[in-house]
Amino acid sequence: MGSGSVSVGLRAMFSMLTPNESSFERVEEVPPYVQQATPFFVGLMVLEVVVGLLKTGRSVVTISDGLTSLAAGMVSRLPLLLLRGCELSAYMYVWEHFRLLELPWDSAWTWWFTLIGVDFGYYWVHRFAHEVAVLWAAHQVHHSSEYYNLTTALRQSATQQFASWVFYLPLALAVPPSIFAVHIQLNLLYQFWIHTELIRDLGPLEWVFNTPKHHRVHHGRNLYCIDKNYGGILIIWDRLFGTFAPEEDKVIYGLVFPIRRYESLFVQFHYYRYLWKKSKAYRTFSDKLSTFLKGPSWKPGKARLGDHVDNPKVTGREVPHDPSWSLPLQAYAAVHFLLVLWTYHELFQNKMMLSQLTILGMICYILLTLTSLGFIIEQRPNSGFLETFRCFVMMMMQRYNYLTPPLPYLTVPTEAFVSLSLLFWALQSFSQVLSIKRKSD
């Protein structure tokens, strides 16, 4: 990566690109800023861990929570392997068929107008995601961690994009898709660095911009934090629309009712199941529908957004959940996660050369791996059986060259590691079956 690319990539993380260097005539010319940001994500996360150790003497990230957050980020982008992002696809359709005027793509005024317009749209995307239960079912993924660090920023929803596109369509009446495609990425990238406890206060910038201080409040489950500070880049929307709250008492992070789970598919989809079960308890169709369209805490007889009467009291002494599991098992999970992360990276890099069937198969393998690692973290009784099956699938995929290591000289060590993993879990499973049989006898 050249020095120019490093400069652009780093400044993109803070939405500090200039109109001249980030205005394009056609969508196809727009760089994949989010995809190119991976080295900066990794670098900043490592920096946060090092600074956190120096400042506090402890790691700001745990293996269990960090892996779960990164896994959620991976799952959130898997749909892009099969279809173009809903936000851009819907936007281009409205632009091509319904635009009222065409702002010049190479104008700095268009660029700045779009920055503000996308951020305004994001404010309402975010606010509705908290105030409409079926949208909250998607967004709750991002709030499910009881920690607040840069890995939390990557804990994203796989389904939120299927509704968020609606809020950006007014821009498509005038703003070229290429400029929108730039700013929808920059808006997302900006929100990465504000997920940290290490930056405490940024002085006068706090009045205008969304900062770590403001966003910590948004992630809190303290009563004063709930449904506050929705802004993306700018905090002015919250100040204008009455949803701003300053940081006061110690912020306790996570969902009001913590799930304390680490299995990726559960983290992504459990709330949809909860809403369905909740709706079935009501008799009238109106109440059943309101379960999905009103606030997450709504119940019959309450206001549209419900209330927080049933919320567990936050004392400020709560400790984030951190499951107790052995250091060797943590190392095992971390190594296998890095291997599947490489597979994920290679899949995105080579997706244009692969058949849809191959891509679908690789997606299934990635989901299988993330699910199995989640079972191991949660120490589920059946985790050994699932991991045995996964290691067997992995070994077969290596044999037929669907999986390749990052470097050629790692081929033999990687294959040996997978074979030993399979042997270990097979023996564990066999031992577990014998133990169950003895108890039944």
Solvent accessible surface area in square Angstrom, and as a share of the most:
residue,aa,sasa,rsa
1,M,144,0.64
2,G,46,0.44
3,S,100,0.64
4,G,48,0.46
5,S,63,0.40
6,V,62,0.36
7,S,47,0.30
8,V,48,0.27
9,G,13,0.13
10,L,78,0.39
11,R,69,0.25
12,A,1,0.01
13,M,0,0.00
14,F,61,0.25
15,S,18,0.12
16,M,122,0.54
17,L,5,0.03
18,T,65,0.38
19,P,22,0.14
20,N,147,0.75
21,E,63,0.28
22,S,0,0.00
23,S,19,0.12
24,F,39,0.16
25,E,103,0.46
26,R,132,0.48
27,V,24,0.14
28,E,123,0.55
29,E,71,0.32
30,V,19,0.11
31,P,33,0.21
32,P,66,0.41
33,Y,11,0.04
34,V,18,0.10
35,Q,67,0.30
36,Q,88,0.39
37,A,3,0.02
38,T,66,0.39
39,P,73,0.46
40,F,23,0.10
41,F,26,0.11
42,V,75,0.43
43,G,39,0.37
44,L,36,0.18
45,M,27,0.12
46,V,86,0.49
47,L,98,0.49
48,E,9,0.04
49,V,44,0.25
50,V,71,0.41
51,V,47,0.27
52,G,0,0.00
53,L,83,0.41
54,L,147,0.73
55,K,125,0.53
56,T,70,0.41
57,G,63,0.60
58,R,148,0.54
59,S,50,0.32
60,V,23,0.13
61,V,30,0.17
62,T,30,0.17
63,I,68,0.34
64,S,1,0.01
65,D,7,0.04
66,G,4,0.04
67,L,19,0.09
68,T,3,0.02
69,S,0,0.00
70,L,39,0.19
71,A,5,0.04
72,A,2,0.02
73,G,13,0.13
74,M,6,0.03
75,V,7,0.04
76,S,13,0.08
77,R,69,0.25
78,L,8,0.04
79,P,28,0.18
80,L,45,0.23
81,L,10,0.05
82,L,72,0.36
83,L,84,0.42
84,R,127,0.46
85,G,18,0.18
86,C,28,0.17
87,E,43,0.19
88,L,32,0.16
89,S,44,0.28
90,A,22,0.17
91,Y,0,0.00
92,M,32,0.14
93,Y,124,0.47
94,V,23,0.13
95,W,24,0.09
96,E,103,0.46
97,H,107,0.48
98,F,116,0.48
99,R,95,0.35
100,L,138,0.69
101,L,99,0.49
102,E,108,0.49
103,L,42,0.21
104,P,74,0.46
105,W,87,0.31
106,D,94,0.49
107,S,26,0.17
108,A,51,0.39
109,W,216,0.76
110,T,4,0.02
111,W,2,0.01
112,W,127,0.44
113,F,105,0.44
114,T,0,0.00
115,L,18,0.09
116,I,82,0.41
117,G,14,0.13
118,V,1,0.00
119,D,0,0.00
120,F,81,0.34
121,G,7,0.06
122,Y,33,0.12
123,Y,0,0.00
124,W,63,0.22
125,V,6,0.04
126,H,2,0.01
127,R,50,0.18
128,F,83,0.34
129,A,3,0.03
130,H,11,0.05
131,E,17,0.08
132,V,19,0.11
133,A,0,0.00
134,V,49,0.28
135,L,37,0.18
136,W,34,0.12
137,A,0,0.00
138,A,5,0.04
139,H,8,0.04
140,Q,1,0.00
141,V,0,0.00
142,H,13,0.06
143,H,8,0.04
144,S,10,0.06
145,S,3,0.02
146,E,15,0.07
147,Y,37,0.14
148,Y,8,0.03
149,N,0,0.00
150,L,10,0.05
151,T,7,0.04
152,T,1,0.00
153,A,7,0.05
154,L,34,0.17
155,R,5,0.02
156,Q,57,0.25
157,S,14,0.09
158,A,8,0.06
159,T,33,0.19
160,Q,39,0.17
161,Q,30,0.13
162,F,89,0.37
163,A,31,0.24
164,S,6,0.04
165,W,77,0.27
166,V,75,0.43
167,F,52,0.22
168,Y,7,0.03
169,L,36,0.18
170,P,91,0.57
171,L,21,0.10
172,A,0,0.00
173,L,60,0.30
174,A,17,0.13
175,V,0,0.00
176,P,9,0.06
177,P,12,0.08
178,S,2,0.01
179,I,0,0.00
180,F,0,0.00
181,A,6,0.04
182,V,0,0.00
183,H,3,0.02
184,I,33,0.17
185,Q,29,0.13
186,L,1,0.00
187,N,5,0.03
188,L,80,0.40
189,L,1,0.01
190,Y,13,0.05
191,Q,15,0.07
192,F,6,0.03
193,W,32,0.11
194,I,0,0.00
195,H,4,0.02
196,T,7,0.04
197,E,67,0.30
198,L,32,0.16
199,I,62,0.31
200,R,131,0.48
201,D,77,0.40
202,L,57,0.28
203,G,35,0.33
204,P,114,0.72
205,L,93,0.47
206,E,15,0.07
207,W,171,0.60
208,V,66,0.38
209,F,74,0.31
210,N,0,0.00
211,T,1,0.00
212,P,1,0.00
213,K,50,0.21
214,H,7,0.03
215,H,3,0.01
216,R,2,0.01
217,V,0,0.00
218,H,4,0.02
219,H,4,0.02
220,G,7,0.07
221,R,25,0.09
222,N,11,0.06
223,L,124,0.62
224,Y,51,0.20
225,C,0,0.00
226,I,24,0.12
227,D,45,0.23
228,K,59,0.25
229,N,0,0.00
230,Y,0,0.00
231,G,0,0.00
232,G,0,0.00
233,I,9,0.04
234,L,17,0.08
235,I,0,0.00
236,I,55,0.28
237,W,25,0.09
238,D,0,0.00
239,R,81,0.30
240,L,124,0.61
241,F,81,0.34
242,G,59,0.57
243,T,11,0.06
244,F,49,0.20
245,A,9,0.07
246,P,65,0.41
247,E,38,0.17
248,E,117,0.53
249,D,98,0.51
250,K,135,0.57
251,V,11,0.06
252,I,12,0.06
253,Y,19,0.07
254,G,6,0.06
255,L,17,0.08
256,V,38,0.22
257,F,123,0.51
258,P,44,0.28
259,I,33,0.17
260,R,122,0.45
261,R,70,0.25
262,Y,17,0.06
263,E,14,0.06
264,S,4,0.03
265,L,64,0.32
266,F,55,0.23
267,V,1,0.00
268,Q,2,0.01
269,F,82,0.34
270,H,30,0.13
271,Y,27,0.10
272,Y,67,0.26
273,R,169,0.62
274,Y,103,0.39
275,L,1,0.00
276,W,150,0.53
277,K,123,0.52
278,K,25,0.10
279,S,5,0.03
280,K,128,0.54
281,A,80,0.62
282,Y,39,0.15
283,R,233,0.85
284,T,75,0.44
285,F,152,0.63
286,S,75,0.48
287,D,34,0.18
288,K,66,0.28
289,L,81,0.41
290,S,12,0.08
291,T,2,0.01
292,F,49,0.20
293,L,92,0.46
294,K,65,0.28
295,G,1,0.01
296,P,31,0.20
297,S,37,0.24
298,W,8,0.03
299,K,87,0.37
300,P,60,0.38
301,G,88,0.85
302,K,66,0.28
303,A,75,0.58
304,R,120,0.44
305,L,68,0.34
306,G,15,0.15
307,D,51,0.27
308,H,71,0.32
309,V,118,0.68
310,D,82,0.43
311,N,34,0.18
312,P,68,0.42
313,K,178,0.76
314,V,38,0.22
315,T,72,0.42
316,G,20,0.19
317,R,194,0.71
318,E,46,0.21
319,V,119,0.68
320,P,48,0.30
321,H,63,0.28
322,D,76,0.39
323,P,20,0.13
324,S,103,0.67
325,W,23,0.08
326,S,62,0.40
327,L,138,0.69
328,P,102,0.64
329,L,43,0.22
330,Q,39,0.17
331,A,55,0.42
332,Y,29,0.11
333,A,0,0.00
334,A,25,0.19
335,V,64,0.37
336,H,1,0.01
337,F,5,0.02
338,L,112,0.56
339,L,31,0.15
340,V,1,0.01
341,L,62,0.31
342,W,69,0.24
343,T,13,0.07
344,Y,26,0.10
345,H,76,0.34
346,E,49,0.22
347,L,4,0.02
348,F,17,0.07
349,Q,98,0.43
350,N,46,0.24
351,K,63,0.27
352,M,171,0.76
353,M,150,0.67
354,L,64,0.32
355,S,64,0.41
356,Q,111,0.49
357,L,145,0.72
358,T,35,0.20
359,I,3,0.02
360,L,83,0.42
361,G,37,0.36
362,M,14,0.06
363,I,13,0.07
364,C,77,0.46
365,Y,6,0.02
366,I,0,0.00
367,L,44,0.22
368,L,34,0.17
369,T,0,0.00
370,L,5,0.02
371,T,21,0.12
372,S,0,0.00
373,L,6,0.03
374,G,2,0.02
375,F,26,0.11
376,I,3,0.02
377,I,3,0.02
378,E,38,0.17
379,Q,93,0.41
380,R,61,0.22
381,P,107,0.68
382,N,72,0.37
383,S,12,0.08
384,G,6,0.06
385,F,79,0.33
386,L,42,0.21
387,E,0,0.00
388,T,29,0.17
389,F,114,0.47
390,R,0,0.00
391,C,0,0.00
392,F,98,0.41
393,V,34,0.19
394,M,8,0.03
395,M,53,0.24
396,M,55,0.25
397,M,25,0.11
398,Q,18,0.08
399,R,172,0.63
400,Y,139,0.53
401,N,120,0.62
402,Y,121,0.46
403,L,16,0.08
404,T,76,0.44
405,P,28,0.18
406,P,56,0.35
407,L,82,0.41
408,P,115,0.72
409,Y,160,0.61
410,L,59,0.29
411,T,49,0.28
412,V,113,0.65
413,P,71,0.45
414,T,19,0.11
415,E,71,0.32
416,A,48,0.37
417,F,61,0.25
418,V,0,0.00
419,S,48,0.31
420,L,117,0.58
421,S,5,0.03
422,L,29,0.15
423,L,101,0.50
424,F,98,0.41
425,W,16,0.06
426,A,38,0.30
427,L,107,0.53
428,Q,88,0.39
429,S,10,0.07
430,F,121,0.50
431,S,63,0.41
432,Q,54,0.24
433,V,70,0.40
434,L,62,0.31
435,S,42,0.27
436,I,96,0.49
437,K,121,0.51
438,R,165,0.60
439,K,172,0.73
440,S,89,0.57
441,D,140,0.73
